[in-house]
Amino acid sequence: MALLVLFLFLLLLAAAGVVGLPADSRDGADWTATVDGWRQPRSDRGRLPM
């Protein structure tokens, strides 16, 4: 019975994914710039000079 409940839960998650219900909670500030898949260094703006 527990295996059936687990299977139904996974099936429900898969169906929700197909319909597009899951959403990415990250906003643009969480993404780092990339060029051809390579991460770019962060800007030095806003840092105090040493």
DOGU-836810 format. One record per residue: y, z negated, x of N, C-alpha, C in turn; residue in one letter. Coordinates in pm, whole numbers, plus 50000, padded with zeros to 5 digits. Layout:
BEGIN
YZXYZXYZXA;...
This chain:
BEGIN
498815000050082500005000050000501265000050087M;501244991950194502404991350283502615004850352A;501525011350383501615024650447502245034750350L;501915033750224502495042650124503995040150109L;504415027550110505835024150100506585029450222V;506015027950340506625033150462506755048350455L;505715055050411505745069550398506815074050298F;506925067150186507935070650087509345068250141L;509535057650218510835054850279511215065850377F;510275069950461510545080750556510805093950484L;510105096350377510315108350297511715108150234L;512145096550187513475095150130514555097650237L;514365092450357515305094850466515365109650503L;514235116150507514195130450539514895138550431A;514675135050306515335142250196516845140150201A;517295128150233518725125450244519335133550360A;518585135050468519075142950580519195157750547G;518265162850471518295176950432519485179650339V;519775170250250520875171950156522225170150227V;522245163050340523475161050414524165147850385G;523445138150336524055125250305524435116950428L;523645117050535524035109150652525335114550712P;526165105550761527435109450821527575102950957A;528245109751046528505104451179529685094851167D;529485082451206530545072451192531545072951306S;531275080851409532215081651521533375090851487R;534525087551537535665096251517535955103851647D;537005111551649537315119851765537575111851891G;537975099251880538255091051997536975087652074A;535835088252009534575084852074533985096352153D;534465108252131533895119952196534625122752326W;533905125252433534525129052560534525144252570T;535525149252637535645163752651534505169252737A;534005181052700532955187652777533315202352798T;532835207552908532955221852936531545226552971V;530995235052888529615239752905528615228252914D;528875217652838527955206352834528195195852941G;529115197953034529405188353140530595179853099W;530435166753107531525157753070532675159053169R;533875158753115535075159753197535635145753222Q;536275143853338536855130553365537965127453267P;538115114653237539175110453146540515111953214R;541525113453134542875115153185543365102253250S;544245103353347544835091753412546045086353337D;546395092953226547545088253149547275074353094R;548305066053097548185052753041547705042353140G;547315046553260546875036853362548075032453445R;548045020053484549115014853567548905019053712L;549965022553783549815025953925549435013754005P;548635015754106548205004554190548985004154318M;
